[in-house]
Amino acid sequence: MQAGSTTDARPTRGRVVMLVDNGVHGDSRVQKAARSAADAGWEVFLLGIRHARSEADTWQIGGAEVRLLRVVKPLHRLPRDYSRSLRRPLAYGSTTKAAYRVQEIKAWQADLYERRVRARALGGGLPAAVGEAAQLPSRAAATALARWVRLRSRETRRLRKVQADPEALLTRLPVRFWQSLLGNRAWRRLDPGLWDFELAFRQAIDELKPDIIHANDFRMLGIGARATLRARAVGRDTKLVWDAHEFVGGITGRADNPRWLPAQIAYTAEYAAYPDAVVTVSDTLADLLQETHALPERPAVVLNAPMAPPAEADGEVPDLRALCGVDDRTPLLVYAGAVNPSRGCQIMVEALPELPDVHVAFVTMNPHGDNQFSEGLRERAVELGVAERVHLLPYVRHWQVVPFLAAADAGVIPIHHKPNHELALITKFLEYSHARLPIVVSDVKTMAQTARATGQGEVFTAEDPTDYARAVRAVLADPERYRAAYDKPGLLAAWTWEAQARILDEVYSSLRGAPRTGAACPPSAGRPEREFVPTPR
């Protein structure tokens, strides 16, 4: 199949293959990008990761085709998972083996006990006594072996603890060694599991023969770069776009693996020079990326803005208040997104005893399934006696988000101070804005500055329940004061996906040397922070 053509021979502006390291569901940015690019005349394939056996392998998002790929991960196993360590020579090679051995000994002891009580139950006497005596060597061996296994199991736990300590000398030395020896190529030793994604995606990309590869976030950057090199090696002029959703150096590392973050930083640094164009989510991050990676041009800014309902949208928007079982007079706060600890959602539950009659709704992925963070919120609500005022709800379709959230009285963004949390107007901030909700936001830099400048919300000190409760009382006392901010000409018009899609289309068109479609996007559409946030004095 030739690039720029489809299976039904419809002419297109070129073939775009988008790459993402998730299952697509729940990632509104990639869904919107795929749909809008297809609407603009590009032939779009979106390749993601299949996580569950029951998950569909392929479906359509408008005119874009989604294909999920199975990623097998044998290289994700750390060397410590299959080798012994001199730091704790008695430790097992893995925690899995330690757990197996402990359980195996317990099963042996249980079996010996069962044989003794069976003999007694069948009449006891001399045969039972003889049987018990015959068991003595086995019981002694089981007891001694159990003590030995418990010792080795304790050593395994201690070893894992020190291996997860980024300050431990024997943890730091290998990282420093590979960094010194290989530079940005050090990720090959520090996190070879990144190759698992390459091996899963490469054939699918090559078979599609893309004109443009759109790599979402850092993990897909290397995959896109290598696919671009392969395409050019056989004479195709494939272009690479890197869509940087966050700053890799600001990501929180994995607590169980100090090698992980240095590996991702090195991986990103190695391939950051390969893209023909870079787009990102905020002005602040655009400047940071250009400075960090010495990019020849400042990345284009494509905000995570909400989109209008697509033409094929059907069905009524779910009623937020009905799902919570509350009427229009009940104060209702809403939070939309992941509920992991760094998002600060627990403060919304902790403050409820100080906010009588207020209900909170968490709209999140898999709220009633295997989600330990959702369960943690629910359990804490029970402990505080406010469980009837806490509601966990599933995601709705991305074009339904704004009208769904609009039924609340205020939107909450309680995230903690982390490097990436300071850099952008995140998706929920823009969704709350289009829902015309007063916003209660923690004092993370970009969003706090914007809320103060526009007057659309109240800022509170992150992780401070008392100040959070103050901010909530303020917006509930006079919500129309904050809603009035949305009447400012141009504010919401700049924060739409339709405006952002034109920016992305311009990037694609410039790479293909083709004219773009639609009207030019207003110069400020990709940079609302600069338009509405005054320079600090």
C-alpha positions, 0 to 999 in steps of 0.5 A: 500500500502506498503512503498517501492512499487508503485501502479504498483509494481515497486521496489523502494528504499523507499517512500519519502513524501515531504512537502511544504507550498506553491503551488509548482509552482514557488518553483524550489528547491522542484521541483528539489528535487522531480524530482531528488529523483524519478530519483534516484529510490525513490518513491516520493510524494510531498504534497503542498497547493492548493490556487485556486479552478481552480488549479489542485489537482495533477500532475507529476514532472518527476516520482514524484507525486504532490498532493495539499491539501486544508488548511482551516484556521479558527485558523488563525484568531487572538483573537482580530478579534472576541473579544473586547479589554479593551484598546479601549472599544468603538472599534468594535471587528473587522475591518470587522465589523467596515467597515460593520457598516460604510457602512450600515449607509451610505446605510441607509442615501442614501435610505432616500435621495432617498425617498426624491428626489423621492417624489419631482420628483413626483410632490412635494407639500403638500404630499412631504412636509408631507413625508419629515417631516415624515422622520425627526426622521429617518434622525436625528437617521441616522445622530446621529448613523453615528457619533457614528459609525464613532467614533467607527470606529476611535477607531477600527483603533487606537486599531489595530495600538497599537495592531500591535506595538511590543513595546506596553506594552499590546502587549508585556505582553501576549507574555512574559507571554506565553513564560515564562509559556510554553517555546517553546510550547508558539506557541500554544497560540501565533499562533494557526493557525499553527494547521490548516496546521497540520489538513490539512496534517496529514491524507494525510501523514499517508495514504502514510506510508512514509519511509522518510518525507522530511519537507521543511522549518520551517512550515512543520517541526512540521507537519513532526515531528508529522507524524514521531511520529505517524508512529513510534507509530504503528511500522514503522521506518519512518525517518525525514529530515528537509530542512531549507531554511532560519533562522527563527530568521532572518525573518521579522515579520508580521507588523500587528501581533507582536505575529507571529515571536515569535511563529514561533521561538518557534515552530521551536525550539520545533521541531528542535530536531526531525529530523534524518537529516538536510539539508540547503542551505549554509555553513553559515546557516548550522553553524548557525542552528547547534549552535542555535538548538544544532544539533548533526551533522552539516547540509548537504549543498544542494545549490539552483543550477540550473538543466540540462533540464530533458529528457522529456523537450520539446518546445523552450526556450522563447526568453527574448529579443523578449519578451522585444522587444529589439535587441541584441545591446540594454543593457538589465539587468535582475532580476528573482524572487519575487519583494517585497520591501526587494528584492530592485527591485525598485532601478533598475527602479529609476536608469534608468534615469541615464542609457540611453538606458538600459532596465530592465526585471523583471521575476516574478510570476504573473507579470500582475495579482494581484501583487501589487509590480509589479504594483508599479514598473510599476507605478514608471516607468511611473512617471519617464518616462521610462515605455518603458524600463521596462518589466515584464515577467512571470516565465518559467519552471525551467529547461529553466531559465538558457538559458532564462536569458542568453540573457541578458547582466547582472543579478541583485541582489539588495536585502536589508540587512536582516539577511537571505539575508546575509547567502547564495548564493541564487537561482538567483545567481547560475542561473545567473552564469550558464547563464554566466552573469556578476552579479550586487549584493548589498553588502550582505555578502555571495554573495558580498564576492563570487562575489569579490573573483571570479571576476564574478560581481560588488558589490554596496552599498545596497539601493544606486542608485548612486553606483548601477548605477556605478556598472551597467556601469562597467559591461556593459563597459567590460562584457567579463572581468566578464564572464571570471570568469566562465572559472575557472575549477570546479566553475560551475561544483560545482554549479549544481543541479546534484551535489547537488542531489547526496548530498541529495541522500546520506542523504536519503541513510544513513537514510535507511541504503541503498547504494547510487546511482551514483558517489560520489559528490566532497567534495566541491560541497556543499560548494562553499563559502569556496572554492572560498571565501578567509578568510578576513584578 
